[in-house]
Amino acid sequence: MFEVSSPTPIQALALPILEKKGVEVFVKREDQIDVEISGNKWRKLKYNLIEAKTHGYGHILTFGGAYSNHIAATAAACKRFGFQAIGLIRGDELNSQSNSTLQKAAADGMQLEFISRSQYQRRNDIEWLTELSTKHRAYIIPEGGSNPLAIQGVAELVDEITQDFDYLVCPVGTGGTLAGISSRLKKHQTALGISTLKGEKYLEELITNLVGRTSGWQLFHGYHFEGYAKFDSHLIKFINEFYQTTHIPLDPIYTGKMMYALIDMIKKDKFAPGTKIISLHTGGLQGIYGFNQQHNNLLKT
Ligand SMILES: Cc1ncc(COP(=O)(O)O)c(C=O)c1O
């Protein structure tokens, strides 16, 4: 019913550190799934959109921050597949012209409503969600798109991997992607999640609830660079050098931190020689433009 370009390619990384440590790393290029609805966003939206269509909804309502990849992707998906999108955006000081993400979402036809941070806190409050759904006659997708239907969509990317591997690594925001991949791994495989948020220990519980078990996945909290969307010169240098060497662009919020973490762990001998690792390029590249606008073109493109 809704199609984009998959299976996505898997690319081997050729870096001196990998050769030195005898570890193989591949990148599953989920960023190439679609220009606008890229990476894990499509995986998480797919079955939600099918569910909405099946139940006759014309409106999709969702939540996000000012630079949200999920907002950008939902707006583009709704435009493409014939839904009216409504985005509730955190920050009543913002407007539809505040940055390139919001401008593009508005241009794609998403109706943007800017709400206070305290109101946004209620984004998972069932009573409020029921009210919103009734008022807008809308199918509701949670922040980041992470719900049980998202897990089903994300799991499909694991089915696309035909080679054997030991670890599948991904960045973590709301936890749906890590939950989705770990739900489909074999017993000898482990999903590793790199948290992009600072001190969000509730993620363990959330992921446990989504996957239904505490084994088969691990979450790392040491690579958030002081918080969501925070960065330092080491991270920027790493992303620029990685791009120069591999021609793979990484965003500073998710995939940059994931790859930094993975290479750092390899340097620190966290993986035995002979280990095979697949890292997930979850997209998010639309964020680079806004980041460069805000930060004096720090990232090479
Ligand atoms: C590019 C990108 N990668 C990774 C993530 C994290 O995924 P999840 O929210 O499912 O943990 C997000 C946010 O959802 C994202 O936009």
PDBQT file of the ligand as one rigid body, heavy atoms in Angstrom, charges set to zero:
ROOT
HETATM    1  C1  LIG A 401      17.876   9.934  12.856  1.00  0.00    +0.000 C 
HETATM    2  C2  LIG A 401      17.383   9.289  14.101  1.00  0.00    +0.000 A 
HETATM    3  N1  LIG A 401      18.059   8.238  14.581  1.00  0.00    +0.000 NA
HETATM    4  C3  LIG A 401      17.686   7.637  15.712  1.00  0.00    +0.000 A 
HETATM    5  C4  LIG A 401      16.595   8.076  16.432  1.00  0.00    +0.000 A 
HETATM    6  C5  LIG A 401      16.243   7.376  17.695  1.00  0.00    +0.000 C 
HETATM    7  O1  LIG A 401      15.219   6.471  17.468  1.00  0.00    +0.000 OA
HETATM    8  P1  LIG A 401      14.224   6.091  18.654  1.00  0.00    +0.000 P 
HETATM    9  O2  LIG A 401      13.465   7.349  18.952  1.00  0.00    +0.000 OA
HETATM   10  O3  LIG A 401      13.382   5.039  18.064  1.00  0.00    +0.000 OA
HETATM   11  O4  LIG A 401      15.036   5.670  19.787  1.00  0.00    +0.000 OA
HETATM   12  C6  LIG A 401      15.852   9.161  15.967  1.00  0.00    +0.000 A 
HETATM   13  C7  LIG A 401      14.670   9.661  16.689  1.00  0.00    +0.000 C 
HETATM   14  O5  LIG A 401      13.652   9.090  16.714  1.00  0.00    +0.000 OA
HETATM   15  C8  LIG A 401      16.252   9.788  14.766  1.00  0.00    +0.000 A 
HETATM   16  O6  LIG A 401      15.605  10.836  14.280  1.00  0.00    +0.000 OA
ENDROOT
TORSDOF 0
